[in-house]
Amino acid sequence: MAATTSEESAEGAPPRSTKKKKLILLSLPLMLAGIGAGLWFSGILPDMLGRGGEHSGAEPALPTPRVPVFVAMPDITANLNAPGRRAFIRLKSQMEVASAQDAVALQVAMPRLVDLFTTYLREIRPEELRGSAGTHRLREELIARANIAASPARVIDVLFTEILVQ
């Protein structure tokens, strides 16, 4: 009978060693993921895989800094669109272009640029130039017109030296 009771207890409840095995098998992937994440974020794993940014032995090639090229625009004075009163704008600016070749193309197109800028400025109301938002809109419009007039040259930015609205 003693053999029967030990067999019944073996069949009724699983032994403790299988529970421990299941626990180890379930916790093993979690431990490996934690170790992998630790190695990745510490920078050891990217170095081992050859993806180690500033930690790698080879120096990455740094892009050469672009030297800005500026072209001075002639001073522009224009009447503003202000019915019933006299209002004008005096604008001094410089254009930033992508390269020296673009600067040459911009100089060649300078009469066309001055004409486009003056025509645009004559249509603006003084209220449209108030605040930084007005200056930003003016800059964006002048860049768009400069890129059209000096095509294929590319104007990157318009820098205002002086804006006087009276």
C-alpha positions in Angstrom: 0.0 0.0 0.0 2.8 2.3 0.6 3.6 2.2 -3.2 0.1 3.0 -4.0 0.0 6.1 -1.9 3.2 7.5 -3.4 1.9 6.8 -6.9 -1.3 8.6 -6.1 0.5 11.6 -4.7 2.7 11.7 -7.9 -0.3 11.6 -10.2 -2.5 14.1 -8.2 0.0 17.0 -8.0 2.9 17.8 -10.3 6.3 17.7 -8.7 7.9 21.0 -7.6 10.8 20.6 -10.1 8.5 21.1 -13.2 7.1 24.3 -11.7 10.7 25.6 -11.3 11.5 24.7 -14.8 8.5 26.5 -16.2 9.4 29.6 -14.2 12.9 29.6 -15.5 11.8 29.0 -19.1 9.4 32.0 -18.8 11.8 34.3 -17.1 14.8 33.5 -19.4 13.5 35.6 -22.4 12.7 38.5 -20.1 16.2 38.4 -18.7 17.8 38.2 -22.1 15.8 41.2 -23.4 16.8 43.2 -20.3 20.5 42.4 -20.8 20.2 43.3 -24.5 18.5 46.6 -23.8 21.2 47.4 -21.2 24.0 46.7 -23.7 22.3 48.6 -26.5 21.7 51.8 -24.4 25.1 51.7 -22.8 26.7 51.7 -26.3 28.4 48.4 -26.1 26.2 46.5 -28.5 26.2 49.2 -31.3 30.0 49.2 -31.1 30.1 45.4 -31.4 27.8 45.6 -34.5 29.8 48.3 -36.2 27.1 51.0 -35.8 28.8 53.0 -33.0 28.5 56.7 -34.0 31.0 58.7 -32.0 32.3 55.7 -30.2 33.6 53.9 -33.3 37.3 54.0 -34.2 36.8 55.4 -37.7 36.2 59.2 -37.8 33.0 60.0 -39.8 33.4 62.6 -42.5 32.0 65.9 -41.4 30.2 67.9 -44.0 32.1 71.1 -45.0 30.3 74.1 -43.7 28.7 76.2 -46.4 30.1 79.7 -46.7 27.2 82.2 -47.1 27.3 84.4 -50.1 25.5 87.8 -49.8 24.4 90.2 -52.5 23.5 93.7 -51.5 20.3 95.1 -52.9 19.9 98.7 -53.9 17.8 100.8 -51.5 14.2 100.8 -52.5 11.7 103.5 -51.6 8.1 103.0 -52.6 4.7 104.4 -51.9 2.4 102.1 -50.0 -1.2 101.4 -50.8 -2.8 103.8 -48.3 -5.9 105.5 -49.6 -6.5 109.0 -48.2 -3.0 109.4 -46.8 0.6 109.4 -47.8 2.6 106.4 -46.7 5.9 105.0 -48.0 8.5 102.4 -47.2 12.2 102.5 -47.4 13.9 99.1 -47.6 17.5 98.2 -47.4 18.3 94.5 -47.7 20.7 91.8 -48.7 20.1 88.5 -50.4 21.7 85.2 -49.3 22.3 82.9 -52.2 23.5 79.3 -52.4 26.7 79.9 -54.3 29.0 82.4 -56.0 27.5 81.5 -59.4 24.1 82.3 -58.0 25.4 85.7 -56.9 26.5 86.5 -60.5 23.1 85.5 -61.8 21.4 87.6 -59.2 23.5 90.6 -60.2 22.5 90.1 -63.8 18.8 90.0 -62.8 19.1 93.0 -60.5 16.9 95.4 -62.6 14.2 92.8 -62.7 14.4 92.2 -59.0 14.1 95.9 -58.1 11.1 96.2 -60.4 9.4 93.1 -58.9 10.1 94.3 -55.3 9.0 97.9 -56.0 5.7 96.7 -57.7 5.0 94.4 -54.8 5.7 97.0 -52.1 3.4 99.5 -53.8 0.5 97.0 -53.3 1.1 96.5 -49.6 -1.0 98.4 -47.0 0.9 99.8 -44.0 -1.1 97.6 -41.6 0.2 94.5 -43.3 3.8 95.4 -42.3 3.1 95.7 -38.5 4.8 93.3 -36.2 7.1 90.4 -36.7 4.4 88.4 -38.6 4.2 91.2 -41.2 8.0 91.3 -41.6 8.0 87.5 -42.0 5.4 87.6 -44.7 7.3 90.3 -46.5 10.5 88.2 -46.3 8.7 85.1 -47.7 7.1 87.1 -50.6 10.4 88.7 -51.5 12.2 85.3 -51.5 9.6 83.9 -53.8 9.8 86.8 -56.2 13.6 86.7 -56.2 13.7 83.0 -57.0 11.4 83.6 -59.9 13.3 86.5 -61.3 16.8 85.0 -60.9 16.0 81.5 -61.9 17.9 79.1 -62.0 19.8 80.8 -59.2 18.5 80.0 -55.8 17.9 82.7 -53.1 18.0 81.2 -49.6 17.0 84.3 -47.6 16.4 88.0 -47.6 18.1 89.9 -44.8 16.7 93.3 -43.9 19.2 95.9 -43.0 16.6 98.7 -42.6 12.8 98.9 -42.9 11.2 102.3 -42.5 7.5 102.7 -42.8 6.0 106.2 -42.6 
